[in-house]
Structures are given as C-alpha cells and as structure tokens.
Amino acid sequence: MSPSKPLFSQAKPLIGVLQLLPLPGAPNWQGALADVVARAEQEAAALVTGGMDGLIIENTFDHPQNPDR
C-alpha cells in the first residue's frame, strides 16, 4: 500500500468487526481450530454480503489470558 494511494475508494468505508472464537491458549479454547476458521469464514462472508468494505479481526473471546496454559 502506498501512502499516496488510498486503501478504500469510498470516502467513508464501512468496516465490519469479525470476532474470533477463543484461540489456543485462551481459557475457553474448545480445541478445534478448524471450527474457529470455519466460523470466521462464515462471518466474513456475511459481513461482505451485507455491504462491508473491509473487516477488522478481533480476538475478543481470548480474555482473560492464562499464562499457565
């Protein structure tokens, strides 16, 4: 990406938030990374179909972190 070239063509792009299921090492991790990926793909497709111009990915469900795990 060049500083002289904008990332989006819209003046005010719509950014959707994709919140991942718990990841490995998180207290609520369910042990199936394929499920995390499948859910993320489904949600990303729904957000794009709904008109989002871009996505931000968050690991919201990873808190609190457990350093002993």
Biopython code that builds the backbone (N, CA, C, O; Angstrom):
import numpy as np
from Bio.PDB.StructureBuilder import StructureBuilder

atoms = [
    (1, "MET", "N", (0.842, -1.175, 0.000)),
    (1, "MET", "CA", (0.000, 0.000, 0.000)),
    (1, "MET", "C", (0.886, 1.237, 0.000)),
    (1, "MET", "O", (1.815, 1.353, 0.799)),
    (2, "SER", "N", (0.594, 2.131, -0.880)),
    (2, "SER", "CA", (1.343, 3.372, -0.995)),
    (2, "SER", "C", (0.637, 4.482, -0.229)),
    (2, "SER", "O", (-0.592, 4.542, -0.242)),
    (3, "PRO", "N", (1.387, 5.369, 0.446)),
    (3, "PRO", "CA", (0.745, 6.474, 1.162)),
    (3, "PRO", "C", (-0.044, 7.391, 0.225)),
    (3, "PRO", "O", (-0.965, 8.079, 0.665)),
    (4, "SER", "N", (0.308, 7.403, -1.053)),
    (4, "SER", "CA", (-0.398, 8.271, -1.990)),
    (4, "SER", "C", (-1.636, 7.604, -2.581)),
    (4, "SER", "O", (-2.433, 8.262, -3.249)),
    (5, "LYS", "N", (-1.806, 6.303, -2.341)),
    (5, "LYS", "CA", (-2.962, 5.579, -2.865)),
    (5, "LYS", "C", (-3.841, 5.134, -1.693)),
    (5, "LYS", "O", (-3.378, 4.406, -0.814)),
    (6, "PRO", "N", (-5.094, 5.562, -1.675)),
    (6, "PRO", "CA", (-5.958, 5.186, -0.551)),
    (6, "PRO", "C", (-6.273, 3.691, -0.551)),
    (6, "PRO", "O", (-6.298, 3.047, -1.600)),
    (7, "LEU", "N", (-6.510, 3.164, 0.623)),
    (7, "LEU", "CA", (-6.851, 1.757, 0.775)),
    (7, "LEU", "C", (-8.254, 1.471, 0.242)),
    (7, "LEU", "O", (-8.495, 0.418, -0.349)),
    (8, "PHE", "N", (-9.174, 2.406, 0.450)),
    (8, "PHE", "CA", (-10.556, 2.253, 0.013)),
    (8, "PHE", "C", (-10.899, 3.343, -0.984)),
    (8, "PHE", "O", (-10.359, 4.447, -0.925)),
    (9, "SER", "N", (-11.801, 3.021, -1.899)),
    (9, "SER", "CA", (-12.232, 4.024, -2.875)),
    (9, "SER", "C", (-13.338, 4.912, -2.307)),
    (9, "SER", "O", (-13.574, 6.006, -2.821)),
    (10, "GLN", "N", (-14.015, 4.457, -1.260)),
    (10, "GLN", "CA", (-15.081, 5.231, -0.644)),
    (10, "GLN", "C", (-14.508, 6.286, 0.295)),
    (10, "GLN", "O", (-13.469, 6.080, 0.923)),
    (11, "ALA", "N", (-15.201, 7.415, 0.378)),
    (11, "ALA", "CA", (-14.776, 8.460, 1.315)),
    (11, "ALA", "C", (-14.949, 7.993, 2.759)),
    (11, "ALA", "O", (-14.127, 8.304, 3.621)),
    (12, "LYS", "N", (-16.016, 7.250, 3.016)),
    (12, "LYS", "CA", (-16.292, 6.744, 4.366)),
    (12, "LYS", "C", (-16.618, 5.251, 4.271)),
    (12, "LYS", "O", (-17.790, 4.874, 4.254)),
    (13, "PRO", "N", (-15.594, 4.404, 4.211)),
    (13, "PRO", "CA", (-15.843, 2.964, 4.076)),
    (13, "PRO", "C", (-16.479, 2.377, 5.337)),
    (13, "PRO", "O", (-16.257, 2.861, 6.447)),
    (14, "LEU", "N", (-17.258, 1.342, 5.142)),
    (14, "LEU", "CA", (-17.865, 0.616, 6.253)),
    (14, "LEU", "C", (-16.942, -0.539, 6.630)),
    (14, "LEU", "O", (-16.583, -1.362, 5.788)),
    (15, "ILE", "N", (-16.563, -0.589, 7.909)),
    (15, "ILE", "CA", (-15.658, -1.620, 8.398)),
    (15, "ILE", "C", (-16.436, -2.527, 9.348)),
    (15, "ILE", "O", (-16.957, -2.070, 10.366)),
    (16, "GLY", "N", (-16.511, -3.807, 9.013)),
    (16, "GLY", "CA", (-17.182, -4.778, 9.866)),
    (16, "GLY", "C", (-16.201, -5.382, 10.853)),
    (16, "GLY", "O", (-15.004, -5.466, 10.577)),
    (17, "VAL", "N", (-16.708, -5.804, 12.004)),
    (17, "VAL", "CA", (-15.869, -6.406, 13.042)),
    (17, "VAL", "C", (-16.131, -7.905, 13.092)),
    (17, "VAL", "O", (-17.264, -8.343, 13.292)),
    (18, "LEU", "N", (-15.084, -8.675, 12.909)),
    (18, "LEU", "CA", (-15.153, -10.128, 12.973)),
    (18, "LEU", "C", (-14.479, -10.551, 14.273)),
    (18, "LEU", "O", (-13.272, -10.371, 14.440)),
    (19, "GLN", "N", (-15.256, -11.112, 15.190)),
    (19, "GLN", "CA", (-14.715, -11.523, 16.477)),
    (19, "GLN", "C", (-14.511, -13.033, 16.475)),
    (19, "GLN", "O", (-15.464, -13.806, 16.375)),
    (20, "LEU", "N", (-13.256, -13.432, 16.588)),
    (20, "LEU", "CA", (-12.910, -14.854, 16.551)),
    (20, "LEU", "C", (-13.383, -15.574, 17.805)),
    (20, "LEU", "O", (-13.477, -14.986, 18.883)),
    (21, "LEU", "N", (-13.677, -16.851, 17.643)),
    (21, "LEU", "CA", (-13.920, -17.707, 18.801)),
    (21, "LEU", "C", (-12.606, -17.825, 19.577)),
    (21, "LEU", "O", (-11.557, -17.457, 19.048)),
    (22, "PRO", "N", (-12.633, -18.326, 20.813)),
    (22, "PRO", "CA", (-11.397, -18.462, 21.577)),
    (22, "PRO", "C", (-10.332, -19.257, 20.813)),
    (22, "PRO", "O", (-10.627, -20.257, 20.158)),
    (23, "LEU", "N", (-9.102, -18.787, 20.917)),
    (23, "LEU", "CA", (-7.966, -19.394, 20.227)),
    (23, "LEU", "C", (-7.145, -20.249, 21.187)),
    (23, "LEU", "O", (-7.335, -20.161, 22.400)),
    (24, "PRO", "N", (-6.231, -21.079, 20.666)),
    (24, "PRO", "CA", (-5.396, -21.913, 21.537)),
    (24, "PRO", "C", (-4.695, -21.074, 22.605)),
    (24, "PRO", "O", (-4.131, -20.021, 22.308)),
    (25, "GLY", "N", (-4.736, -21.546, 23.840)),
    (25, "GLY", "CA", (-4.132, -20.846, 24.963)),
    (25, "GLY", "C", (-5.124, -20.027, 25.758)),
    (25, "GLY", "O", (-4.838, -19.653, 26.896)),
    (26, "ALA", "N", (-6.286, -19.736, 25.189)),
    (26, "ALA", "CA", (-7.318, -18.984, 25.907)),
    (26, "ALA", "C", (-8.079, -19.937, 26.830)),
    (26, "ALA", "O", (-8.232, -21.115, 26.506)),
    (27, "PRO", "N", (-8.554, -19.446, 27.967)),
    (27, "PRO", "CA", (-9.261, -20.320, 28.910)),
    (27, "PRO", "C", (-10.471, -21.035, 28.310)),
    (27, "PRO", "O", (-10.770, -22.162, 28.705)),
    (28, "ASN", "N", (-11.164, -20.415, 27.378)),
    (28, "ASN", "CA", (-12.358, -21.022, 26.789)),
    (28, "ASN", "C", (-12.089, -21.760, 25.487)),
    (28, "ASN", "O", (-13.026, -22.106, 24.767)),
    (29, "TRP", "N", (-10.834, -22.002, 25.179)),
    (29, "TRP", "CA", (-10.468, -22.714, 23.945)),
    (29, "TRP", "C", (-11.157, -24.068, 23.928)),
    (29, "TRP", "O", (-11.118, -24.805, 24.913)),
    (30, "GLN", "N", (-11.794, -24.393, 22.796)),
    (30, "GLN", "CA", (-12.547, -25.639, 22.666)),
    (30, "GLN", "C", (-11.756, -26.745, 21.972)),
    (30, "GLN", "O", (-12.231, -27.877, 21.893)),
    (31, "GLY", "N", (-10.557, -26.441, 21.468)),
    (31, "GLY", "CA", (-9.701, -27.472, 20.900)),
    (31, "GLY", "C", (-9.920, -27.806, 19.444)),
    (31, "GLY", "O", (-9.414, -28.822, 18.968)),
    (32, "ALA", "N", (-10.659, -26.984, 18.722)),
    (32, "ALA", "CA", (-10.920, -27.275, 17.314)),
    (32, "ALA", "C", (-10.662, -26.023, 16.470)),
    (32, "ALA", "O", (-11.565, -25.218, 16.240)),
    (33, "LEU", "N", (-9.424, -25.876, 16.019)),
    (33, "LEU", "CA", (-9.067, -24.698, 15.233)),
    (33, "LEU", "C", (-9.857, -24.638, 13.931)),
    (33, "LEU", "O", (-10.166, -23.551, 13.443)),
    (34, "ALA", "N", (-10.184, -25.788, 13.369)),
    (34, "ALA", "CA", (-10.983, -25.811, 12.133)),
    (34, "ALA", "C", (-12.339, -25.140, 12.351)),
    (34, "ALA", "O", (-12.858, -24.486, 11.446)),
    (35, "ASP", "N", (-12.915, -25.298, 13.546)),
    (35, "ASP", "CA", (-14.190, -24.644, 13.854)),
    (35, "ASP", "C", (-14.027, -23.128, 13.922)),
    (35, "ASP", "O", (-14.897, -22.383, 13.469)),
    (36, "VAL", "N", (-12.917, -22.679, 14.485)),
    (36, "VAL", "CA", (-12.645, -21.239, 14.563)),
    (36, "VAL", "C", (-12.537, -20.657, 13.157)),
    (36, "VAL", "O", (-13.112, -19.608, 12.867)),
    (37, "VAL", "N", (-11.803, -21.337, 12.295)),
    (37, "VAL", "CA", (-11.610, -20.869, 10.916)),
    (37, "VAL", "C", (-12.934, -20.880, 10.155)),
    (37, "VAL", "O", (-13.256, -19.918, 9.458)),
    (38, "ALA", "N", (-13.699, -21.960, 10.285)),
    (38, "ALA", "CA", (-14.978, -22.061, 9.571)),
    (38, "ALA", "C", (-15.932, -20.955, 10.000)),
    (38, "ALA", "O", (-16.589, -20.337, 9.163)),
    (39, "ARG", "N", (-16.006, -20.706, 11.292)),
    (39, "ARG", "CA", (-16.891, -19.642, 11.799)),
    (39, "ARG", "C", (-16.432, -18.284, 11.295)),
    (39, "ARG", "O", (-17.258, -17.460, 10.902)),
    (40, "ALA", "N", (-15.133, -18.039, 11.302)),
    (40, "ALA", "CA", (-14.600, -16.761, 10.811)),
    (40, "ALA", "C", (-14.921, -16.573, 9.331)),
    (40, "ALA", "O", (-15.288, -15.477, 8.907)),
    (41, "GLU", "N", (-14.786, -17.633, 8.554)),
    (41, "GLU", "CA", (-15.102, -17.545, 7.119)),
    (41, "GLU", "C", (-16.581, -17.246, 6.899)),
    (41, "GLU", "O", (-16.929, -16.439, 6.037)),
    (42, "GLN", "N", (-17.450, -17.890, 7.671)),
    (42, "GLN", "CA", (-18.893, -17.652, 7.547)),
    (42, "GLN", "C", (-19.239, -16.212, 7.907)),
    (42, "GLN", "O", (-19.999, -15.555, 7.195)),
    (43, "GLU", "N", (-18.686, -15.726, 9.006)),
    (43, "GLU", "CA", (-18.985, -14.366, 9.438)),
    (43, "GLU", "C", (-18.417, -13.339, 8.466)),
    (43, "GLU", "O", (-19.058, -12.325, 8.191)),
    (44, "ALA", "N", (-17.217, -13.593, 7.944)),
    (44, "ALA", "CA", (-16.625, -12.670, 6.969)),
    (44, "ALA", "C", (-17.492, -12.591, 5.721)),
    (44, "ALA", "O", (-17.733, -11.503, 5.198)),
    (45, "ALA", "N", (-17.960, -13.732, 5.245)),
    (45, "ALA", "CA", (-18.824, -13.748, 4.060)),
    (45, "ALA", "C", (-20.113, -12.982, 4.320)),
    (45, "ALA", "O", (-20.575, -12.235, 3.458)),
    (46, "ALA", "N", (-20.696, -13.162, 5.497)),
    (46, "ALA", "CA", (-21.933, -12.455, 5.838)),
    (46, "ALA", "C", (-21.705, -10.946, 5.901)),
    (46, "ALA", "O", (-22.540, -10.172, 5.434)),
    (47, "LEU", "N", (-20.591, -10.530, 6.471)),
    (47, "LEU", "CA", (-20.294, -9.096, 6.567)),
    (47, "LEU", "C", (-20.081, -8.479, 5.189)),
    (47, "LEU", "O", (-20.574, -7.385, 4.915)),
    (48, "VAL", "N", (-19.358, -9.166, 4.333)),
    (48, "VAL", "CA", (-19.115, -8.654, 2.977)),
    (48, "VAL", "C", (-20.426, -8.624, 2.188)),
    (48, "VAL", "O", (-20.713, -7.650, 1.491)),
    (49, "THR", "N", (-21.214, -9.688, 2.301)),
    (49, "THR", "CA", (-22.517, -9.727, 1.624)),
    (49, "THR", "C", (-23.415, -8.598, 2.129)),
    (49, "THR", "O", (-24.214, -8.046, 1.371)),
    (50, "GLY", "N", (-23.282, -8.266, 3.392)),
    (50, "GLY", "CA", (-24.069, -7.189, 3.991)),
    (50, "GLY", "C", (-23.597, -5.798, 3.629)),
    (50, "GLY", "O", (-24.216, -4.813, 4.032)),
    (51, "GLY", "N", (-22.510, -5.695, 2.875)),
    (51, "GLY", "CA", (-22.083, -4.392, 2.385)),
    (51, "GLY", "C", (-20.838, -3.797, 3.018)),
    (51, "GLY", "O", (-20.513, -2.639, 2.757)),
    (52, "MET", "N", (-20.136, -4.558, 3.841)),
    (52, "MET", "CA", (-18.918, -4.019, 4.442)),
    (52, "MET", "C", (-17.830, -3.871, 3.385)),
    (52, "MET", "O", (-17.699, -4.706, 2.490)),
    (53, "ASP", "N", (-17.056, -2.799, 3.501)),
    (53, "ASP", "CA", (-15.953, -2.541, 2.575)),
    (53, "ASP", "C", (-14.649, -3.167, 3.057)),
    (53, "ASP", "O", (-13.729, -3.388, 2.269)),
    (54, "GLY", "N", (-14.578, -3.448, 4.342)),
    (54, "GLY", "CA", (-13.383, -4.041, 4.922)),
    (54, "GLY", "C", (-13.735, -4.696, 6.243)),
    (54, "GLY", "O", (-14.840, -4.521, 6.759)),
    (55, "LEU", "N", (-12.796, -5.449, 6.789)),
    (55, "LEU", "CA", (-13.013, -6.147, 8.054)),
    (55, "LEU", "C", (-11.852, -5.897, 8.998)),
    (55, "LEU", "O", (-10.704, -5.762, 8.575)),
    (56, "ILE", "N", (-12.168, -5.838, 10.276)),
    (56, "ILE", "CA", (-11.143, -5.839, 11.311)),
    (56, "ILE", "C", (-11.391, -7.114, 12.123)),
    (56, "ILE", "O", (-12.531, -7.434, 12.458)),
    (57, "ILE", "N", (-10.326, -7.823, 12.429)),
    (57, "ILE", "CA", (-10.455, -9.098, 13.139)),
    (57, "ILE", "C", (-9.990, -8.904, 14.575)),
    (57, "ILE", "O", (-8.906, -8.377, 14.823)),
    (58, "GLU", "N", (-10.828, -9.340, 15.522)),
    (58, "GLU", "CA", (-10.516, -9.209, 16.945)),
    (58, "GLU", "C", (-10.521, -10.584, 17.601)),
    (58, "GLU", "O", (-11.238, -11.490, 17.178)),
    (59, "ASN", "N", (-9.718, -10.718, 18.629)),
    (59, "ASN", "CA", (-9.719, -11.949, 19.425)),
    (59, "ASN", "C", (-10.369, -11.662, 20.778)),
    (59, "ASN", "O", (-9.805, -11.969, 21.828)),
    (60, "THR", "N", (-11.544, -11.079, 20.735)),
    (60, "THR", "CA", (-12.273, -10.651, 21.922)),
    (60, "THR", "C", (-12.475, -11.767, 22.936)),
    (60, "THR", "O", (-12.403, -11.529, 24.142)),
    (61, "PHE", "N", (-12.724, -12.970, 22.464)),
    (61, "PHE", "CA", (-13.073, -14.061, 23.373)),
    (61, "PHE", "C", (-11.851, -14.756, 23.974)),
    (61, "PHE", "O", (-11.988, -15.818, 24.580)),
    (62, "ASP", "N", (-10.670, -14.181, 23.818)),
    (62, "ASP", "CA", (-9.449, -14.765, 24.378)),
    (62, "ASP", "C", (-9.124, -14.248, 25.777)),
    (62, "ASP", "O", (-8.073, -14.594, 26.317)),
    (63, "HIS", "N", (-9.959, -13.458, 26.363)),
    (63, "HIS", "CA", (-9.611, -12.900, 27.664)),
    (63, "HIS", "C", (-10.387, -13.606, 28.756)),
    (63, "HIS", "O", (-11.470, -14.116, 28.470)),
    (64, "PRO", "N", (-9.916, -13.670, 29.962)),
    (64, "PRO", "CA", (-8.572, -13.257, 30.347)),
    (64, "PRO", "C", (-7.542, -14.304, 29.922)),
    (64, "PRO", "O", (-7.835, -15.498, 29.851)),
    (65, "GLN", "N", (-6.361, -13.837, 29.648)),
    (65, "GLN", "CA", (-5.286, -14.752, 29.255)),
    (65, "GLN", "C", (-4.831, -15.554, 30.470)),
    (65, "GLN", "O", (-4.843, -15.056, 31.596)),
    (66, "ASN", "N", (-4.437, -16.778, 30.235)),
    (66, "ASN", "CA", (-3.982, -17.659, 31.297)),
    (66, "ASN", "C", (-2.531, -18.047, 31.008)),
    (66, "ASN", "O", (-2.286, -18.907, 30.162)),
    (67, "PRO", "N", (-1.562, -17.428, 31.696)),
    (67, "PRO", "CA", (-0.154, -17.704, 31.393)),
    (67, "PRO", "C", (0.279, -19.132, 31.732)),
    (67, "PRO", "O", (1.325, -19.575, 31.258)),
    (68, "ASP", "N", (-0.493, -19.863, 32.539)),
    (68, "ASP", "CA", (-0.129, -21.229, 32.919)),
    (68, "ASP", "C", (-0.574, -22.263, 31.899)),
    (68, "ASP", "O", (-0.310, -23.454, 32.068)),
    (69, "ARG", "N", (-1.245, -21.824, 30.845)),
    (69, "ARG", "CA", (-1.791, -22.761, 29.877)),
    (69, "ARG", "C", (-0.953, -22.855, 28.648)),
    (69, "ARG", "O", (-1.283, -23.608, 27.732)),
]
sb = StructureBuilder()
sb.init_structure("model")
sb.init_model(0)
sb.init_chain("A")
sb.init_seg("    ")
for serial, (resi, resn, name, xyz) in enumerate(atoms, 1):
    if name == "N":
        sb.init_residue(resn, " ", resi, " ")
    sb.init_atom(name, np.array(xyz, "f"), 0.0, 1.0, " ", f" {name:<3s}", serial, name[0])
structure = sb.get_structure()
